[in-house]
Amino acid sequence: MQASAQLALIGHGKMGRMIEQLAPHYGFELAFALDHSSNPGGSGITPGCFRGIDVAIEFSNPEAAVTNLERLAAARVQTVCGTTGWYDRLEKVSAAITAAGTGLVWSPNFSIGVAVFRKLAGLAAELLGPEQEYGAWAWEIHHDTKKDDPSGTLLQLVNTMRESGYSRPISVSSNRAGKHPGTHEIGFDSGADTITLRHAARSREGFARGALRAASWVLGRRGVYTFDDVLFGPHRNS
């Protein structure tokens, strides 16, 4: 019988607990989880503590993520990161991953549905980019404890629209209320019609499953990847 891969969680909130629940279905055994009290300033991440860990999944907060990722690289641990709000320091983190010879998969959203949704948003932006009469918007809503506003996923959607050829202004807005797990919407409007694309998450389960899928994929790889590489890249099935 093949032994389970050893998993560590950095962040043990609602997402971490969902990942813990689903981990055995992806061939992982949870070795331990660190939260803010057991990992102040990244101090819980040491080579000794992480000896024998095959992969770590990091869902913490924007203030802690960069230090956590750098320390995981120094401990030679393969990593998946779902924390948002730190991407202005991605180059710094990438340098640490490259120097350590480890692998990182990062994404503002590990939902397979959102990844496909972003592909559709890019295609719509490409087709409507030349159509001057169409204006565009991007909107999202999340629970009232989400810290980044607008969400990293919405910003990624807007970037995809621009990279796909939509060069006119895009109205961006967001809301924070209640316990909503997350809805993202983009739309195009003209005097003749409206086109709306929307993704609504029902729970955190899709995000947790995507993170675990990325954790399986990153084992044995070196370099910095996104969830698109896992789902759509040339090595998606290997």
For each residue, the residues with C-beta under 8 A, 3 or more apart:
1:
2: 27
3:
4: 24 27 28 29
5: 27 28 29 54 55 216 219
6: 28 29 31 52 53 54 55
7: 23 28 29 30 31 53 54 55 56 57 215
8: 30 31 32 33 34 50 53 55 56 57 77
9: 12 16 19 20 30 32 33 34 56 57 59
10: 33 34 39 45 56 57 58 59 60 68 72
11: 15 16 33 34 35 58 59 60 61 83
12: 9 16 17 20 33 34 35
13: 16 17 35 59
14: 17 18 204
15: 11 18 19 59 82 204 207 208 211
16: 9 11 12 13 19 20 33 35 57 59
17: 12 13 14 20 21
18: 14 15 21 22 204 205 207 208
19: 9 15 16 22 23 57 59 208 211 212
20: 9 12 16 17 23 30 33
21: 17 18 208
22: 18 19 25 26 205 208 209 212
23: 7 19 20 26 28 29 30 212
24: 4 27 28 29
25: 22 212
26: 22 23 212 213 215 216
27: 2 4 5 24 216
28: 4 5 6 7 23 24 55 212 215 216
29: 4 5 6 7 23 24
30: 7 8 9 20 23 33
31: 6 7 8 52 53
32: 8 9
33: 8 9 10 11 12 16 20 30
34: 8 9 10 11 12 38 39 44 45
35: 11 12 13 16 38 39
36: 39 40 60 64
37: 40
38: 34 35 44
39: 10 34 35 36 42 43 44 45 64 68
40: 36 37 43 44
41: 67
42: 39 45 64 67 68 70 71
43: 39 40 46
44: 34 38 39 40 49
45: 10 34 39 42 49 50 68 71 72 75
46: 43 49 50 71 75
47: 50 51 74 75 76
48: 51
49: 44 45 46 75
50: 8 45 46 47 53 56 72 75 77
51: 47 48
52: 6 31
53: 6 7 8 31 50 56 75 77
54: 5 6 7 78 219
55: 5 6 7 8 28 77 78 79 80 215 218 219
56: 7 8 9 10 50 53 72 77 78 79 80
57: 7 8 9 10 16 19 79 80 81 82 211 212 215
58: 10 11 65 68 69 72 79 80 81 82 83
59: 9 10 11 13 15 16 19 81 82 83 211
60: 10 11 36 64 65 68 83
61: 11 64 65 83 85 147
62: 65 83 84 85 86 147 148
63:
64: 36 39 42 60 61 67 68 83
65: 58 60 61 62 68 69 81 83 85 86
66: 69 70 86 89 92 93
67: 41 42 64 70 71
68: 10 39 42 45 58 60 64 65 71 72
69: 58 65 66 72 73 79 81 93 96 97 104
70: 42 66 67 73 74 92 93 96
71: 42 45 46 67 68 74 75
72: 10 45 50 56 58 68 69 75 77 79 102
73: 69 70 76 77 79 93 96 97 99 100 102 104
74: 47 70 71 96 100
75: 45 46 47 49 50 53 71 72
76: 47 73 100 101 102
77: 8 50 53 55 56 72 73 102
78: 54 55 56 102 103 104 215 218 219 220 221
79: 55 56 57 58 69 72 73 102 103 104 105 218
80: 55 56 57 58 104 105 106 110 211 214 215 218
81: 57 58 59 65 69 104 105 106 107
82: 15 57 58 59 106 107 108 109 110 207 211
83: 11 58 59 60 61 62 64 65 86
84: 62 87 108 148 151 152 153
85: 61 62 65 147 148 152
86: 62 65 66 83 89 90 93
87: 84 90 108 152
88:
89: 66 86 92 93
90: 86 87 93 94 106 224
91: 94 95
92: 66 70 89 95 96
93: 66 69 70 73 86 89 90 96 97 104 224
94: 90 91 97 98 104 224
95: 91 92 98 99
96: 69 70 73 74 92 93 99 100
97: 69 73 93 94 100 102 103 104 223 224
98: 94 95 101 223 224
99: 73 95 96
100: 73 74 76 96 97
101: 76 98 222
102: 72 73 76 77 78 79 97 222
103: 78 79 97 218 219 220 221 222 223 224 225
104: 69 73 78 79 80 81 93 94 97 218 223 224 225
105: 79 80 81 214 215 217 218 225 226 227 229 230
106: 80 81 82 90 224 225 226 227
107: 81 82 110 210 214 226 227 228
108: 82 84 87 151 152 153 155 156
109: 82 114 115 152 153 156 207 210 227
110: 80 82 107 206 207 208 209 210 211 213 214 227
111: 114 115 199 201 206 207 210
112: 115 116 206 209 210 213 231
113: 116 117 199 201 206
114: 109 111 117 118 153 184 199 201
115: 109 111 112 118 119 210 227 228 231 232
116: 112 113 119 120
117: 113 114 120 121 157 184 197 199
118: 114 115 121 122 156 157 160
119: 115 116 122 123 232
120: 116 117 123 124 197
121: 117 118 124 125 157 160 161 164 186 197
122: 118 119 125 126 160 161 163 164
123: 119 120 126 127 164
124: 120 121 127 128 161 186 188 195 197
125: 121 122 128 129 136 160 161 162 164 165 166
126: 122 123 129 164 165 166
127: 123 124 131
128: 124 125 131 134 136 166 188 195
129: 125 126 164 165 166 167
130: 165
131: 127 128 134 190
132: 168
133: 190 191 192
134: 128 131 188 189 190 195
135: 168 169 171 188 189 190
136: 125 128 161 166 168 169 170 171 186 187 188 189
137: 170 171 172 173 185 186 187 189
138: 154 157 158 161 170 171 172 173 184 185 186
139: 154 172 173 174 175 184 185 186 187
140: 150 151 153 154 174 175 182 183 184 185
141: 174 175 176 177 180 182 183
142: 146 151 174 175 176 180 181 182
143: 146 176 177 178 179 180 181 182
144: 176 177 178 179
145:
146: 142 143 149 151 176
147: 61 62 85
148: 62 84 85 151 152
149: 146 174 176
150: 140 154 155 172 173 174
151: 84 108 140 142 146 148 154 155 174 182 184
152: 84 85 87 108 109 148 155 156
153: 84 108 109 114 140 156 157 182 184
154: 138 139 140 150 151 157 158 172 174 184
155: 108 150 151 152 158 159
156: 108 109 118 152 153 159 160
157: 117 118 121 138 153 154 160 161 184 186
158: 138 154 155 161 162 170 172
159: 155 156 162 163
160: 118 121 122 125 156 157 163 164
161: 121 122 124 125 136 138 157 158 164 166 170 186
162: 125 158 159 166 167 170
163: 122 159 160
164: 121 122 123 125 126 129 160 161
165: 125 126 129 130
166: 125 126 128 129 136 161 162 170
167: 129 162
168: 132 135 136
169: 135 136
170: 136 137 138 158 161 162 166
171: 135 136 137 138
172: 137 138 139 150 154 158
173: 137 138 139 150
174: 139 140 141 142 149 150 151 154
175: 139 140 141 142
176: 141 142 143 144 146 149
177: 141 143 144 180
178: 143 144
179: 143 144
180: 141 142 143 177 183
181: 142 143 201 202 203 204
182: 140 141 142 143 151 153 200 201
183: 140 141 180 198 199 200 201
184: 114 117 138 139 140 151 153 154 157 198 199
185: 137 138 139 140 196 197 198 199
186: 121 124 136 137 138 139 157 161 196 197
187: 136 137 139 194 195 196 197
188: 124 128 134 135 136 194 195
189: 134 135 136 137 193 194 195
190: 131 133 134 135 193 194
191: 133
192: 133
193: 189 190
194: 187 188 189 190
195: 124 128 134 187 188 189
196: 185 186 187
197: 117 120 121 124 185 186 187
198: 183 184 185
199: 111 113 114 117 183 184 185
200: 182 183
201: 111 113 114 181 182 183 204 206 207
202: 181 205 206
203: 181 206
204: 14 15 18 181 201 207 208
205: 18 22 202 208 209
206: 110 111 112 113 201 202 203 209 210
207: 15 18 82 109 110 111 201 204 210 211
208: 15 18 19 21 22 110 204 205 211 212
209: 22 110 112 205 206 212 213
210: 107 109 110 111 112 115 206 207 213 214 227
211: 15 19 57 59 80 82 110 207 208 214 215
212: 19 22 23 25 26 28 57 208 209 215 216
213: 26 110 112 209 210 216 217 230
214: 80 105 107 110 210 211 217 218 227 230
215: 7 26 28 55 57 78 80 105 211 212 218 219
216: 5 26 27 28 212 213 219
217: 105 213 214 221 230 236
218: 55 78 79 80 103 104 105 214 215 221 225 230
219: 5 54 55 78 103 215 216
220: 78 103
221: 78 103 217 218 225
222: 101 102 103
223: 97 98 103 104
224: 90 93 94 97 98 103 104 106
225: 103 104 105 106 218 221 229 230 233
226: 105 106 107 229 230
227: 105 106 107 109 110 115 210 214 230 231
228: 107 115 231 232 233
229: 105 225 226 232 233 235 236
230: 105 213 214 217 218 225 226 227 233 236
231: 112 115 227 228 236
232: 115 119 228 229 236
233: 225 228 229 230 236
234:
235: 229 238
236: 217 229 230 231 232 233
237:
238: 235
